[in-house]
């Protein structure tokens, strides 16, 4: 009887034990993730971050070429500092917030610069990124990483009707015409294709190649395979965080995209712990380095020598200039009645 009871107890224990298996599995997965992060190659991570920062500086040189069409006195060092400062804060403020920071820095130093004109420079600089993004999407489709869908017929029909209507309405409004003239001042470099090809395009191509090199180094640092497909997919996934205009959402979106894109593009079994470590470390590391570098550059550009002075400079960046007081009438002069 005792033997039957003990056998029943052992059987019950055997049937209950799987209930406690998931925590052990979860713990082992967490251990593998920690091991993958700790085992990353430090030298390759340093090279990857350096290549990423170099890519931002290269885009700053390209932006300087765009700015020089309307503001020839702008220097390369100044434009690079503005661009890297804004791009470094993109992980915290969103990509559009980073753009707002750099054009605010430019507006403070460039004579007669207006917000629409500086926004036009962003459009001129981003034209290459848009074309390059489309080419990457087409390449991803050819490599089987993703699919590409054409716009719907309804959307195309709405564009055909609304775009000419918007242009006609804008041509009849004086305020919109002034706004369009300022935007045209920002995209003036596009009216000089030879100058754009010599002062903007080489730096944009260099920035794209540097970003691909940074992606390859990040993959190698975590022991993942490197090839054209996986490097393009990883680079596109990391850059997808810029799509969300929400502050702080970029790194999380990039991490989620890396988790999906890298195993899909690898074409072979990969270590999921290494992919998870890559998705965790890549956006976090770039965000941390970007914030530190942007803070240092902003302190240098603004001349702040203390944390309090840095805070004052940040507040002054978004403050509107105080209008100049009206000139006092000459002594003894008669006033003219309206």
C-alpha positions in Angstrom: 0.0 0.0 0.0 2.9 2.3 0.9 4.6 1.5 -2.4 1.4 2.4 -4.3 1.1 5.7 -2.4 4.7 6.6 -3.1 4.3 5.7 -6.8 1.2 7.9 -7.0 3.0 10.7 -5.3 5.9 10.5 -7.8 3.5 10.4 -10.7 1.8 13.5 -9.3 5.1 15.2 -8.9 6.0 14.4 -12.4 2.8 15.8 -13.7 3.2 19.0 -11.7 6.8 19.8 -12.5 6.2 21.1 -16.0 4.2 24.0 -14.4 7.4 25.3 -13.0 9.4 24.9 -16.2 8.5 28.3 -17.9 10.2 30.4 -15.2 13.4 28.3 -15.6 13.2 28.8 -19.3 12.6 32.5 -18.9 15.5 32.7 -16.5 17.8 30.9 -19.0 16.7 33.3 -21.8 17.5 36.3 -19.6 20.9 34.8 -18.8 21.6 34.2 -22.4 20.7 37.8 -23.2 22.9 39.1 -20.4 25.8 36.9 -21.7 25.3 38.2 -25.2 25.4 41.8 -24.1 28.4 41.2 -21.9 30.2 39.2 -24.6 29.9 41.9 -27.3 33.2 43.0 -28.9 34.1 46.3 -27.3 36.5 47.4 -30.1 33.9 46.8 -32.8 31.3 48.7 -30.8 33.6 51.7 -30.5 34.3 51.6 -34.3 30.5 51.3 -35.0 29.8 54.4 -32.9 32.7 56.3 -34.4 31.4 55.5 -37.9 27.9 56.6 -36.9 29.1 59.9 -35.6 31.2 60.4 -38.7 28.1 59.8 -40.8 26.3 62.5 -38.9 29.3 64.9 -39.5 29.3 64.0 -43.2 25.6 64.9 -43.4 26.4 68.1 -41.6 28.9 68.9 -44.4 26.2 68.2 -46.9 23.8 70.5 -45.1 26.5 73.2 -45.2 26.5 72.9 -49.0 22.8 73.5 -49.0 23.0 76.4 -46.6 25.9 78.1 -48.5 23.6 78.7 -51.5 21.8 81.4 -49.5 24.2 82.0 -46.7 27.7 81.8 -48.2 29.5 82.8 -45.0 28.4 79.7 -43.0 31.4 77.5 -42.1 31.8 73.8 -42.3 32.6 73.5 -38.6 29.5 75.5 -37.6 27.1 73.5 -39.8 28.5 70.2 -38.6 28.1 71.2 -35.0 24.5 72.3 -35.6 23.7 69.0 -37.4 25.4 66.7 -35.0 23.8 68.5 -32.0 20.3 68.1 -33.5 20.9 64.5 -34.7 22.3 63.4 -31.4 19.1 64.5 -29.6 16.9 62.7 -32.1 16.7 59.6 -30.0 15.2 61.7 -27.1 13.2 64.4 -29.0 12.3 62.3 -32.1 13.9 63.0 -35.5 11.7 66.0 -36.2 12.6 67.4 -32.8 16.3 67.0 -33.6 15.7 68.9 -36.9 14.0 71.7 -34.9 17.1 72.0 -32.7 19.6 72.3 -35.5 17.6 74.9 -37.5 17.0 76.8 -34.2 20.8 76.9 -33.7 21.3 78.0 -37.4 18.6 80.7 -37.1 20.4 82.2 -34.1 23.7 82.7 -36.0 22.6 83.2 -39.7 21.7 86.7 -40.7 18.2 87.2 -42.2 17.4 83.5 -41.8 13.7 82.6 -41.4 12.0 79.4 -40.2 10.5 78.7 -43.7 13.9 79.2 -45.4 15.7 76.9 -43.0 12.9 74.3 -43.3 13.5 74.5 -47.1 17.2 73.6 -46.5 16.0 70.5 -44.6 13.8 69.5 -47.6 16.7 70.0 -50.0 19.0 68.0 -47.9 16.4 65.3 -47.3 15.7 64.9 -51.0 18.7 62.5 -51.4 17.7 60.6 -48.3 14.2 60.1 -49.8 15.5 58.8 -53.0 18.0 56.6 -51.2 15.3 55.3 -48.9 13.2 54.3 -52.0 16.2 52.5 -53.5 16.8 50.6 -50.2 13.1 49.6 -50.2 13.4 48.3 -53.7 16.6 46.5 -52.9 14.9 44.9 -49.8 12.0 43.7 -52.1 14.5 42.2 -54.5 16.3 40.5 -51.7 13.1 39.1 -50.3 13.3 41.1 -47.0 10.0 43.0 -47.4 7.2 43.8 -49.9 6.4 47.0 -51.7 2.8 48.1 -52.3 1.7 50.8 -54.8 -0.7 53.6 -53.6 -4.3 52.9 -54.1 -6.3 54.3 -57.0 -8.4 56.5 -54.7 -5.2 58.0 -53.2 -3.7 58.8 -56.6 -7.0 60.3 -57.8 -7.2 62.5 -54.7 -3.7 63.7 -55.3 -4.4 64.5 -58.9 -7.4 66.7 -57.8 -6.1 68.2 -54.6 -2.5 69.2 -55.7 -3.5 71.6 -58.5 -6.3 73.0 -56.3 -3.7 73.7 -53.5 -1.3 75.3 -56.0 -4.1 77.6 -57.4 -5.2 78.6 -53.9 -1.7 79.3 -52.8 -1.1 81.5 -55.9 -3.9 83.8 -54.8 -2.8 84.3 -51.2 0.0 86.9 -50.6 1.0 85.3 -47.3 1.5 81.9 -48.9 3.4 83.5 -51.8 5.8 85.1 -49.2 6.1 81.7 -47.5 6.8 80.0 -50.8 9.6 82.6 -51.6 11.3 81.9 -48.3 11.1 78.1 -48.8 12.5 78.6 -52.3 15.4 80.5 -50.7 16.1 77.4 -48.7 16.1 75.0 -51.6 18.1 77.4 -53.8 20.9 74.7 -54.2 18.6 72.6 -56.3 18.6 75.3 -59.0 22.3 74.6 -59.4 22.7 70.9 -60.2 26.5 71.1 -60.7 27.1 72.8 -57.4 24.8 70.4 -55.6 26.6 67.5 -57.2 30.0 68.9 -56.0 29.1 70.3 -52.5 26.2 68.1 -51.3 26.0 64.8 -53.0 29.5 63.4 -52.2 28.9 64.0 -48.5 25.5 62.4 -48.6 26.8 59.3 -50.3 29.7 59.2 -47.8 27.2 59.4 -44.9 25.2 56.5 -46.3 28.3 54.3 -46.7 29.4 55.2 -43.2 26.1 54.1 -41.8 26.2 50.8 -43.6 29.7 50.3 -42.2 28.4 51.1 -38.7 25.6 48.6 -39.1 28.1 45.9 -40.2 30.3 46.6 -37.2 27.3 46.3 -34.8 26.4 43.0 -36.3 30.0 41.7 -36.0 30.2 42.9 -32.5 27.4 40.5 -31.4 28.7 37.6 -33.5 25.9 37.8 -36.2 26.4 37.1 -39.9 27.3 39.9 -42.2 26.2 40.2 -45.8 24.6 42.7 -48.1 21.1 41.6 -47.3 21.4 41.6 -43.5 23.4 44.8 -43.4 20.9 46.7 -45.5 18.0 45.3 -43.5 19.7 46.1 -40.2 20.5 49.7 -41.3 17.0 50.2 -42.6 15.5 48.8 -39.3 17.7 51.1 -37.2 16.7 54.1 -39.2 13.0 53.3 -39.0 12.8 54.8 -35.5 12.9 58.2 -37.1 9.5 57.6 -38.6 7.7 58.1 -35.3 7.3 61.7 -34.3 6.9 60.9 -30.6 9.6 61.9 -28.2 11.5 58.9 -26.9 9.7 56.4 -29.2 12.5 56.1 -31.8 14.8 53.8 -29.9 12.0 51.4 -29.0 10.7 51.3 -32.6 14.2 50.7 -33.9 14.7 47.9 -31.4 11.5 46.2 -32.5 12.3 46.6 -36.2 15.8 45.1 -35.6 14.3 42.1 -33.8 12.1 41.3 -36.8 14.4 42.4 -39.8 17.7 40.7 -38.8 16.5 37.1 -38.5 14.4 37.5 -41.6 17.3 38.9 -43.7 19.8 36.4 -42.3 18.4 33.5 -44.3 19.8 31.0 -41.8 19.3 30.2 -38.1 20.7 33.0 -35.9 21.2 33.2 -32.1 18.1 34.9 -30.9 19.9 36.1 -27.7 22.5 37.9 -29.9 19.7 39.5 -32.0 18.0 40.6 -28.8 21.2 42.0 -27.4 21.8 43.9 -30.7 18.3 45.3 -30.6 18.8 46.4 -27.0 22.3 47.8 -27.3 22.4 49.5 -30.7 19.6 52.1 -30.2 20.5 52.6 -26.5 24.2 53.1 -27.1 23.6 55.6 -30.0 21.1 57.5 -28.0 23.4 57.8 -25.0 26.4 58.9 -27.1 24.2 61.3 -29.0 22.9 63.0 -25.9 26.3 63.4 -24.4 27.9 64.7 -27.6 25.0 67.1 -28.3 25.3 68.5 -24.8 29.0 69.1 -25.2 28.6 70.6 -28.6 25.7 72.9 -27.5 27.8 74.1 -24.6 30.7 74.9 -27.0 28.4 76.6 -29.6 26.5 78.7 -27.0 29.6 79.5 -24.9 28.1 78.1 -21.7 30.7 77.3 -19.0 28.4 76.0 -16.3 25.2 73.9 -16.0 23.2 77.0 -15.1 24.5 78.9 -18.2 23.7 75.9 -20.3 20.1 75.9 -19.1 19.8 79.6 -19.8 21.2 79.0 -23.3 18.6 76.3 -23.9 15.8 78.5 -22.8 17.1 81.4 -24.9 17.2 79.1 -28.0 13.4 78.9 -28.1 12.7 82.5 -26.9 11.5 85.1 -29.4 13.8 88.1 -29.9 12.7 91.3 -28.1 11.7 93.9 -30.7 13.9 96.9 -30.9 12.4 100.1 -29.3 11.1 102.8 -31.6 13.5 105.6 -32.2 12.8 108.7 -30.0 11.8 111.8 -31.9 14.4 114.5 -32.4 14.5 117.2 -29.8 12.4 120.2 -30.8 11.1 118.4 -33.8 7.4 118.6 -34.7 5.4 115.4 -34.7 3.5 114.5 -37.8 -0.1 113.8 -37.2 -1.4 110.6 -38.9 
